């Protein structure tokens, strides 16, 4: 595995470099956003770790530029920011995960394995999903709702949407969604799921009618009879 880390804190970079070497991971490092973006365009990576606050070009801008290229490389944001609004910004720009400083290298490694496993796992189910109002083509990742294309979903919003569509009427807790969609047991703030559900509801016309909160439990997808 080859990972690009864009981080301006030398102590964090040194820690990750030592940890990666023990895990058999090739780590490339950049200390500012411009250098990191240029390295990304010049090389092939399996995963990108971006600090939020960077000189030259901040991590959110780097993330956005990569997604504008159409690249679906897994991106993990490293940041001291911990508010829901900050998470929303990161996820809207296309980040797949969000790790708050200070962090354990083992925790970060679990996130790395989770996002890369999901990225490289081939689809074994039918390549299409059809419900009363939704249609998904997994080969092209196209989502349609009542005949109109939903074209502004981030990669993780798409994954969560597809998972819920595949399990209509089933109620999932936040912990279950983190494990099934993100691919790991989440130790920390479960608002990650709440943020993604809010964004899906906002981006899909009438989203509240289909993606329901089950108070005290979690969320479910259900289409009411017309």
PABA-373912 format. One line per field, with one value per residue: x, y, z of N, C-alpha, C in turn. Coordinates in steps of 0.2 Angstrom, whole numbers, plus 5000, padded with zeros to 4 digits. Layout:
// residues N
nx <- X,...
ny <- Y,...
nz <- Z,...
cax <- X,...
cay <- Y,...
caz <- Z,...
cx <- X,...
cy <- Y,...
cz <- Z,...
END
This chain:
// residues 226
nx <- 5004,5002,5003,4999,5003,4998,5004,5008,5014,5029,5031,5020,5021,5033,5030,5020,5027,5036,5027,5021,5031,5033,5022,5023,5020,5021,5025,5023,5027,5021,5022,5015,4999,5000,5011,5008,4996,5002,5011,5002,4996,5006,5009,5004,4993,4986,4979,4974,4980,4975,4979,4969,4972,4983,4998,4999,4989,4974,4968,4955,4953,4962,4956,4944,4948,4954,4943,4936,4943,4938,4942,4942,4949,4952,4950,4956,4953,4964,4962,4961,4949,4932,4918,4901,4898,4910,4913,4903,4907,4919,4915,4906,4915,4920,4927,4931,4933,4936,4947,4950,4963,4971,4977,4977,4989,4986,4972,4970,4976,4966,4955,4961,4963,4949,4943,4950,4948,4934,4935,4942,4934,4925,4909,4897,4884,4868,4870,4861,4849,4832,4818,4802,4803,4817,4832,4847,4862,4875,4887,4890,4888,4877,4863,4846,4831,4814,4815,4824,4841,4852,4865,4875,4880,4892,4906,4904,4892,4884,4888,4881,4868,4865,4867,4856,4845,4846,4842,4827,4815,4822,4829,4843,4856,4866,4879,4879,4878,4890,4899,4895,4894,4905,4914,4921,4922,4917,4925,4921,4914,4898,4891,4895,4887,4874,4877,4879,4866,4858,4863,4860,4846,4844,4849,4841,4826,4812,4818,4816,4805,4808,4820,4821,4821,4822,4818,4828,4834,4840,4841,4831,4827,4812,4798,4783,4767,4760
ny <- 4994,5011,5027,5044,5057,5072,5084,5097,5096,5092,5082,5074,5068,5062,5052,5045,5040,5031,5022,5017,5011,5000,4993,4990,4999,5010,5026,5043,5060,5076,5094,5105,5111,5113,5107,5094,5092,5092,5082,5071,5072,5067,5054,5037,5033,5023,5028,5044,5055,5069,5084,5096,5110,5118,5125,5136,5129,5124,5108,5105,5111,5105,5092,5095,5098,5086,5078,5085,5081,5069,5058,5044,5041,5035,5046,5052,5064,5073,5081,5095,5100,5098,5100,5098,5106,5108,5094,5092,5101,5094,5082,5086,5090,5078,5070,5054,5049,5055,5060,5065,5075,5074,5058,5040,5030,5016,5017,5026,5017,5007,5014,5017,5004,5000,5010,5007,4994,4994,5001,4993,4982,4971,4972,4961,4959,4961,4973,4983,4993,4994,5003,5010,5023,5026,5023,5014,5013,5003,5001,5012,5021,5029,5038,5039,5048,5047,5048,5058,5063,5061,5070,5075,5069,5064,5052,5044,5047,5042,5028,5026,5028,5018,5007,5008,5008,4995,4988,4989,4996,4991,4994,5002,5005,5018,5014,5001,5006,5013,5002,4994,5002,5011,5002,4999,4997,5011,5022,5035,5050,5048,5057,5057,5048,5055,5067,5063,5058,5069,5076,5068,5069,5082,5084,5076,5077,5079,5071,5068,5060,5047,5043,5039,5044,5034,5035,5035,5023,5022,5024,5021,5016,5019,5018,5025,5020,5026
nz <- 5000,4996,5003,5003,5013,5019,5029,5040,5052,5059,5069,5069,5056,5057,5067,5060,5049,5055,5060,5048,5042,5050,5047,5034,5024,5011,5013,5007,5010,5012,5016,5014,5006,4992,4988,4991,4983,4970,4971,4972,4959,4952,4955,4959,4971,4985,4995,5003,5016,5023,5031,5039,5041,5032,5026,5011,5003,5009,5017,5014,5002,4994,4994,4988,4975,4971,4970,4960,4949,4947,4953,4964,4975,4992,5005,5020,5033,5043,5058,5070,5072,5078,5077,5072,5061,5055,5051,5042,5031,5027,5023,5013,5004,4999,5008,5015,5028,5045,5056,5072,5080,5096,5090,5090,5082,5080,5079,5068,5059,5058,5052,5040,5035,5034,5025,5013,5011,5008,4997,4988,4987,4977,4969,4973,4973,4963,4950,4950,4958,4962,4967,4972,4970,4968,4958,4956,4948,4950,4943,4936,4946,4947,4953,4953,4956,4955,4941,4940,4940,4953,4957,4966,4976,4989,4989,5001,5005,4995,4997,5009,5006,4996,5004,5013,5004,5000,5010,5014,5026,5036,5052,5058,5069,5074,5077,5070,5057,5055,5056,5045,5034,5035,5039,5051,5068,5077,5087,5096,5091,5086,5078,5065,5057,5058,5052,5038,5035,5036,5026,5015,5015,5013,5000,4992,4984,4994,5004,5018,5018,5015,5022,5037,5054,5068,5083,5097,5092,5078,5061,5046,5029,5020,5010,5009,5005,4990
cax <- 5000,5006,4999,5002,5001,5000,5004,5014,5017,5034,5031,5015,5024,5038,5026,5017,5032,5039,5022,5020,5037,5032,5016,5024,5016,5025,5023,5025,5025,5021,5021,5010,4994,5002,5016,5004,4992,5007,5013,4996,4995,5012,5011,4998,4992,4980,4975,4977,4978,4975,4978,4964,4975,4989,5000,4999,4982,4971,4966,4948,4953,4965,4951,4939,4952,4955,4936,4934,4946,4934,4946,4938,4954,4949,4953,4955,4955,4966,4961,4959,4942,4928,4911,4897,4898,4917,4913,4899,4912,4924,4911,4904,4921,4922,4931,4928,4933,4938,4950,4952,4969,4976,4974,4981,4991,4982,4965,4971,4977,4959,4952,4964,4961,4942,4941,4953,4944,4928,4937,4944,4930,4921,4902,4895,4876,4866,4873,4856,4844,4826,4813,4797,4806,4824,4835,4854,4866,4881,4893,4891,4886,4872,4857,4840,4825,4808,4818,4829,4848,4855,4872,4879,4882,4899,4907,4902,4884,4882,4888,4876,4862,4865,4866,4849,4841,4847,4839,4821,4812,4826,4831,4850,4858,4872,4885,4879,4879,4897,4902,4893,4896,4912,4919,4924,4919,4918,4926,4921,4908,4893,4888,4896,4881,4869,4879,4878,4859,4856,4865,4856,4839,4844,4851,4836,4819,4808,4822,4813,4799,4811,4825,4817,4824,4818,4820,4831,4837,4844,4838,4829,4824,4805,4794,4776,4762,4757
cay <- 5000,5017,5032,5051,5061,5080,5086,5101,5095,5087,5076,5069,5065,5057,5046,5041,5037,5025,5017,5014,5006,4994,4990,4988,5004,5015,5033,5049,5065,5083,5098,5110,5108,5114,5101,5088,5091,5091,5075,5067,5071,5064,5047,5033,5031,5019,5032,5050,5057,5076,5088,5101,5117,5117,5131,5136,5127,5120,5101,5105,5113,5099,5087,5097,5098,5079,5076,5088,5078,5063,5053,5041,5038,5036,5052,5053,5071,5073,5088,5096,5103,5093,5102,5095,5110,5106,5088,5093,5104,5089,5077,5089,5091,5072,5066,5047,5048,5061,5058,5071,5075,5069,5051,5034,5027,5010,5019,5028,5011,5004,5018,5015,4997,5000,5013,5004,4988,4996,5004,4988,4976,4971,4972,4954,4959,4964,4979,4988,4993,4998,5004,5013,5030,5026,5018,5015,5008,5002,5001,5019,5025,5034,5038,5043,5048,5049,5049,5064,5061,5064,5070,5079,5065,5062,5045,5041,5048,5037,5021,5025,5028,5012,5002,5009,5006,4988,4985,4993,4995,4988,4999,5001,5009,5022,5009,4996,5009,5014,4996,4991,5007,5014,4996,4998,4999,5018,5024,5042,5054,5045,5062,5056,5046,5060,5072,5060,5057,5076,5079,5065,5071,5089,5083,5072,5080,5075,5065,5066,5055,5041,5041,5040,5043,5029,5039,5030,5017,5024,5026,5016,5018,5016,5021,5024,5019,5032
caz <- 5000,4996,5005,5003,5019,5018,5036,5041,5059,5058,5074,5067,5050,5059,5070,5054,5045,5058,5060,5042,5040,5054,5044,5027,5020,5008,5015,5005,5014,5010,5021,5012,5002,4985,4986,4992,4977,4965,4972,4971,4952,4948,4957,4960,4978,4987,5000,5005,5022,5023,5037,5038,5041,5029,5022,5004,5001,5015,5016,5011,4995,4991,4994,4983,4969,4969,4968,4954,4944,4946,4957,4970,4980,4998,5008,5027,5035,5050,5060,5077,5072,5080,5077,5067,5055,5051,5048,5036,5026,5025,5020,5007,4999,4997,5012,5017,5035,5048,5062,5076,5084,5095,5088,5091,5076,5079,5077,5061,5054,5058,5048,5034,5032,5033,5019,5007,5010,5005,4990,4983,4987,4971,4971,4972,4972,4957,4949,4949,4963,4959,4972,4969,4968,4967,4954,4956,4943,4954,4938,4935,4953,4945,4957,4950,4960,4951,4935,4939,4942,4959,4955,4970,4982,4990,4989,5007,5005,4990,5000,5014,5002,4993,5009,5016,4999,4999,5016,5015,5032,5042,5057,5059,5074,5071,5077,5064,5050,5055,5055,5039,5028,5035,5039,5057,5075,5078,5094,5096,5090,5081,5074,5058,5053,5058,5047,5032,5034,5035,5019,5010,5015,5009,4993,4988,4985,4999,5007,5024,5017,5013,5026,5043,5061,5073,5089,5102,5089,5073,5054,5041,5023,5019,5005,5010,4999,4987
cx <- 5004,5001,5003,4999,5003,4999,5010,5017,5022,5034,5026,5018,5029,5035,5023,5022,5035,5034,5021,5025,5036,5026,5017,5021,5022,5022,5026,5023,5026,5019,5017,5005,4996,5006,5012,5000,4996,5009,5008,4995,5000,5013,5004,4998,4986,4976,4978,4975,4980,4974,4973,4968,4982,4992,5000,4992,4980,4969,4960,4949,4957,4960,4946,4942,4952,4948,4934,4938,4943,4937,4942,4943,4951,4953,4951,4957,4958,4966,4960,4952,4937,4920,4908,4898,4905,4917,4909,4903,4916,4921,4908,4909,4923,4926,4928,4928,4936,4941,4953,4958,4967,4973,4979,4983,4987,4975,4965,4972,4970,4955,4955,4962,4953,4940,4944,4950,4938,4929,4938,4940,4925,4914,4900,4887,4875,4868,4867,4851,4838,4821,4807,4799,4813,4827,4843,4857,4873,4887,4895,4890,4881,4866,4852,4834,4819,4811,4823,4836,4850,4862,4877,4881,4889,4900,4904,4894,4881,4882,4883,4869,4860,4863,4859,4844,4841,4843,4832,4818,4816,4829,4838,4852,4864,4878,4885,4880,4887,4901,4901,4895,4903,4917,4923,4920,4921,4919,4927,4914,4904,4889,4889,4890,4875,4870,4877,4870,4856,4857,4861,4849,4839,4845,4846,4830,4815,4811,4819,4808,4802,4816,4823,4822,4819,4821,4822,4835,4842,4840,4836,4827,4817,4801,4787,4772,4759,4750
cy <- 5006,5023,5039,5054,5068,5083,5091,5101,5090,5081,5071,5065,5060,5051,5042,5037,5031,5020,5014,5009,5000,4990,4988,4993,5009,5022,5039,5054,5072,5088,5104,5107,5108,5108,5095,5087,5089,5084,5070,5066,5068,5057,5044,5031,5027,5023,5039,5052,5065,5080,5094,5108,5116,5124,5130,5134,5122,5113,5101,5106,5108,5094,5088,5096,5091,5077,5079,5085,5071,5057,5051,5038,5039,5042,5052,5060,5070,5080,5089,5099,5097,5095,5099,5099,5109,5099,5088,5096,5098,5084,5079,5089,5084,5067,5059,5046,5054,5059,5064,5070,5077,5062,5046,5031,5020,5012,5022,5022,5007,5007,5017,5009,4997,5004,5010,4997,4989,4998,4998,4982,4976,4970,4964,4954,4961,4971,4985,4988,4997,4998,5008,5020,5031,5021,5019,5010,5008,5003,5008,5024,5030,5033,5042,5042,5051,5051,5055,5061,5065,5064,5074,5075,5064,5055,5041,5041,5043,5030,5020,5024,5021,5006,5002,5006,4998,4984,4989,4991,4992,4994,4997,5007,5013,5018,5004,5000,5011,5008,4993,4995,5009,5008,4995,5000,5006,5019,5031,5045,5050,5050,5061,5053,5051,5065,5069,5060,5064,5078,5075,5067,5078,5088,5080,5075,5076,5070,5063,5061,5048,5038,5044,5039,5039,5031,5033,5024,5020,5027,5020,5020,5015,5020,5020,5023,5025,5033
cz <- 5000,4998,5005,5009,5018,5025,5037,5048,5058,5063,5072,5061,5052,5062,5065,5050,5048,5059,5054,5040,5044,5050,5037,5022,5018,5010,5011,5009,5011,5015,5020,5007,4994,4983,4986,4985,4971,4965,4970,4963,4949,4950,4958,4968,4979,4992,5001,5012,5022,5030,5035,5036,5038,5026,5014,5001,5006,5012,5012,5004,4991,4989,4988,4976,4966,4967,4962,4948,4943,4949,4963,4975,4987,5002,5016,5029,5042,5052,5067,5077,5073,5080,5071,5060,5051,5048,5042,5030,5023,5021,5013,5001,4996,5001,5014,5024,5038,5055,5066,5080,5091,5093,5089,5084,5075,5076,5070,5057,5053,5052,5041,5031,5030,5026,5013,5006,5006,4998,4985,4983,4981,4973,4969,4971,4965,4956,4948,4956,4961,4965,4968,4966,4966,4962,4954,4951,4947,4949,4937,4941,4951,4950,4954,4955,4956,4944,4934,4943,4948,4959,4960,4977,4983,4990,4995,5008,5001,4994,5005,5011,5000,4999,5012,5010,4998,5005,5018,5022,5038,5046,5059,5064,5071,5071,5071,5058,5050,5053,5048,5033,5029,5036,5045,5063,5076,5085,5094,5094,5084,5077,5066,5054,5053,5052,5040,5030,5033,5028,5014,5009,5012,5002,4988,4989,4989,5003,5014,5024,5016,5019,5033,5049,5065,5080,5094,5099,5084,5067,5050,5035,5022,5015,5007,5004,4996,4987
END
